[in-house]
């Protein structure tokens, strides 16, 4: 059965709209999956509960969800923050377990404090592409279920294991850090099992101490986008270990 919503005062619409914010994501335990390609790939092997399907005015449902909502054009545009112009799925968030800093790393584990959701999503995509075993999100990291992050991850969010850690300052120093002024990636003997900390753009990792610091060799450019630098590091690890 399809329910039509035309008012911004509607409680269901308000709940769905809250999923575009970190506070709403935390409160509701749901998130918005957007993008036709991503949604159709998900529906081939759905591994999360579908809470609802949201369709644009005059559109047709593509799931058998018991909760299907047709939004007026202005409301759908407001909810479709990434401008996909395609149905949206409201999914239950997967559980993100707590990171145990005392546990030994297995493969390449990436510690990520990135606060920009688009960069975070892109890091997840690169991490999956190059065989990262899991991504550990520090307290400073953006919520991975924000629409920008979901879109940038292009499906990797639903597949790569995620863990949640506390503040970056509380992590122990027995880490490899990607920052300026360290050993060049191609000169480093990557251990099979290790944890790599990716620095946030701008502040970087100043004031913190690490077991090893790595950097990317560049010509005439002081620093790279965090996603580009991290992807190069993942590739170098994979080239030597996978």
C-alpha positions as CSV (number, residue, x, y, z in Angstrom):
1,X,0.0,0.0,0.0
2,X,1.3,3.5,-0.9
3,X,0.9,6.5,1.3
4,X,1.2,10.0,-0.3
5,X,2.9,12.8,1.7
6,X,2.5,16.4,0.6
7,X,3.2,18.4,3.8
8,X,6.5,19.2,5.5
9,X,4.7,18.9,8.8
10,X,4.1,15.2,8.3
11,X,5.9,13.2,11.0
12,X,7.1,10.5,8.6
13,X,8.7,13.1,6.3
14,X,10.3,14.8,9.3
15,X,11.8,11.5,10.4
16,X,13.2,10.8,6.9
17,X,14.6,14.3,6.6
18,X,16.4,13.9,9.9
19,X,18.4,11.1,8.3
20,X,20.3,13.8,6.4
21,X,21.9,14.9,9.7
22,X,24.2,13.2,12.2
23,X,21.8,13.7,15.0
24,X,18.9,12.1,13.1
25,X,21.0,9.1,12.1
26,X,22.0,8.5,15.7
27,X,18.4,8.9,16.9
28,X,16.7,6.7,14.3
29,X,19.2,4.0,13.6
30,X,18.3,4.3,9.9
31,X,19.9,5.8,6.8
32,X,19.0,6.7,3.2
33,X,20.3,4.7,0.3
34,X,20.3,6.7,-2.9
35,X,21.3,6.3,-6.5
36,X,19.7,3.9,-9.0
37,X,22.8,1.8,-9.6
38,X,23.6,1.4,-5.9
39,X,20.0,0.6,-5.0
40,X,19.6,-2.1,-7.7
41,X,22.9,-3.7,-6.7
42,X,21.7,-3.7,-3.1
43,X,18.4,-5.3,-4.0
44,X,20.2,-8.2,-5.8
45,X,21.6,-9.3,-2.4
46,X,19.9,-7.3,0.3
47,X,21.8,-7.6,3.6
48,X,20.0,-4.9,5.6
49,X,16.4,-4.5,6.6
50,X,14.4,-2.2,4.3
51,X,12.4,0.1,6.6
52,X,10.6,1.9,3.8
53,X,10.8,2.9,0.1
54,X,10.3,6.5,-0.9
55,X,9.2,7.3,-4.4
56,X,8.9,10.6,-6.3
57,X,5.5,11.9,-7.3
58,X,4.1,9.7,-10.1
59,X,6.8,7.1,-9.6
60,X,6.6,3.4,-9.1
61,X,7.9,1.2,-6.3
62,X,10.7,-1.3,-7.0
63,X,10.5,-3.2,-3.8
64,X,7.8,-5.2,-1.9
65,X,8.2,-3.1,1.2
66,X,5.1,-2.8,3.3
67,X,5.9,0.9,3.8
68,X,6.0,2.8,0.5
69,X,5.7,6.6,0.6
70,X,5.1,8.8,-2.4
71,X,6.4,12.3,-1.8
72,X,5.3,15.5,-3.7
73,X,7.9,16.9,-5.9
74,X,9.1,19.6,-3.5
75,X,9.3,17.2,-0.6
76,X,11.2,14.5,-2.6
77,X,13.7,17.1,-3.9
78,X,14.3,18.1,-0.3
79,X,15.0,14.5,0.8
80,X,16.9,13.6,-2.3
81,X,19.9,15.7,-1.3
82,X,22.2,14.1,-3.8
83,X,19.9,14.9,-6.7
84,X,19.5,11.3,-7.9
85,X,15.9,11.7,-9.1
86,X,15.3,8.0,-8.3
87,X,13.6,6.1,-5.5
88,X,15.2,6.1,-2.1
89,X,15.4,3.2,0.3
90,X,15.3,3.7,4.1
91,X,17.5,1.0,5.6
92,X,18.4,-0.1,9.1
93,X,22.0,0.8,9.9
94,X,24.4,-2.1,10.4
95,X,25.9,-2.4,13.8
96,X,29.4,-0.8,14.2
97,X,31.3,-2.6,17.0
98,X,33.8,-0.9,19.3
99,X,37.5,-1.0,18.3
100,X,39.8,-2.9,20.7
101,X,43.2,-1.2,20.6
102,X,44.7,-4.2,22.4
103,X,43.8,-6.7,19.7
104,X,46.5,-7.4,17.1
105,X,45.8,-6.1,13.6
106,X,44.9,-8.5,10.8
107,X,46.0,-7.3,7.4
108,X,45.9,-3.6,6.7
109,X,43.6,-1.8,9.1
110,X,42.9,1.9,8.5
111,X,42.2,4.4,11.2
112,X,40.2,7.2,9.8
113,X,39.4,10.6,11.5
114,X,38.2,12.3,8.3
115,X,35.4,14.8,9.1
116,X,34.3,15.4,5.6
117,X,31.6,12.9,4.6
118,X,32.5,12.9,0.9
119,X,36.1,12.2,1.7
120,X,35.1,9.5,4.2
121,X,33.0,7.7,1.6
122,X,35.7,7.9,-1.0
123,X,38.2,6.4,1.5
124,X,35.9,3.5,2.1
125,X,35.7,2.9,-1.6
126,X,39.5,2.9,-2.0
127,X,39.9,0.7,1.1
128,X,37.7,-2.0,-0.4
129,X,39.4,-1.7,-3.8
130,X,42.8,-2.4,-2.4
131,X,42.0,-5.1,0.2
132,X,41.9,-3.1,3.4
133,X,40.6,-5.5,6.1
134,X,38.6,-3.0,8.0
135,X,38.3,0.7,8.7
136,X,38.3,2.1,12.2
137,X,36.5,5.4,12.6
138,X,37.7,7.7,15.3
139,X,35.4,10.1,17.2
140,X,36.4,12.9,14.9
141,X,35.2,11.1,11.8
142,X,32.0,12.0,10.0
143,X,29.0,9.7,10.3
144,X,29.5,7.2,7.5
145,X,25.7,7.0,6.9
146,X,25.3,10.7,5.9
147,X,24.0,10.9,2.3
148,X,27.3,12.3,0.9
149,X,29.3,9.5,2.4
150,X,26.9,6.8,1.2
151,X,27.0,8.2,-2.3
152,X,30.8,8.6,-2.4
153,X,31.4,5.1,-1.0
154,X,29.5,3.7,-4.0
155,X,28.4,0.5,-2.2
156,X,31.6,-0.1,-0.2
157,X,29.9,1.2,2.9
158,X,27.7,-1.9,2.8
159,X,30.5,-4.3,2.5
160,X,33.7,-3.2,4.3
161,X,33.9,-3.9,8.0
162,X,33.7,-0.8,10.2
163,X,34.7,-0.3,13.8
164,X,34.2,2.7,16.1
165,X,37.1,4.2,18.2
166,X,37.3,7.1,20.7
167,X,39.2,10.3,20.2
168,X,42.3,10.3,18.0
169,X,44.4,11.7,20.9
170,X,43.6,8.5,22.9
171,X,45.0,6.1,20.4
172,X,48.4,4.5,21.3
173,X,51.5,5.5,19.4
174,X,52.2,2.0,17.9
175,X,50.8,3.0,14.6
176,X,51.9,3.9,11.1
177,X,50.8,7.3,10.1
178,X,50.4,8.9,6.7
179,X,51.6,12.5,7.0
180,X,54.2,14.9,5.6
181,X,57.9,14.4,6.3
182,X,58.0,10.6,6.6
183,X,59.5,7.7,4.7
184,X,58.3,7.6,1.1
185,X,55.7,4.9,0.5
186,X,57.8,3.1,-2.1
187,X,60.7,2.8,0.3
188,X,58.8,1.3,3.2
189,X,58.8,-2.4,4.0
190,X,55.2,-2.8,4.8
191,X,54.4,-5.5,7.5
192,X,51.6,-7.9,6.6
193,X,49.6,-6.9,9.6
194,X,49.5,-3.2,10.6
195,X,47.4,-0.2,11.3
196,X,47.6,2.9,9.1
197,X,46.4,6.3,10.4
198,X,45.2,8.7,7.7
199,X,45.7,12.4,8.6
200,X,42.9,14.9,8.1
201,X,43.6,17.6,5.6
202,X,44.7,20.9,7.1
203,X,45.5,20.0,10.7
204,X,47.2,16.7,9.7
205,X,48.6,14.8,12.7
206,X,50.6,17.5,14.4
207,X,51.5,16.9,18.0
208,X,51.1,13.1,17.8
209,X,53.8,10.5,17.9
210,X,53.8,7.3,15.9
211,X,55.9,4.2,15.4
212,X,56.5,5.2,11.7
213,X,55.5,8.1,9.5
214,X,55.0,7.7,5.8
215,X,54.6,10.3,3.0
216,X,53.9,10.5,-0.7
217,X,56.7,11.6,-3.0
218,X,55.5,14.7,-5.0
219,X,57.0,17.3,-7.3
220,X,56.2,20.9,-6.7
221,X,53.1,20.2,-4.6
222,X,53.3,20.4,-0.8
223,X,50.5,18.0,0.0
224,X,47.8,15.9,-1.6
225,X,44.1,15.4,-0.9
226,X,43.7,12.9,2.0
227,X,41.8,10.5,-0.2
228,X,44.4,10.6,-3.0
229,X,47.3,10.1,-0.5
230,X,45.5,7.3,1.3
231,X,44.7,5.5,-1.9
232,X,48.3,5.6,-3.0
233,X,49.3,4.1,0.4
234,X,46.6,1.3,0.1
235,X,47.9,0.5,-3.4
236,X,51.5,0.3,-2.2
237,X,50.6,-2.0,0.7
238,X,48.5,-4.2,-1.7
239,X,51.4,-4.3,-4.2
240,X,53.8,-5.7,-1.6
241,X,51.5,-7.9,0.4
242,X,48.5,-9.1,-1.6
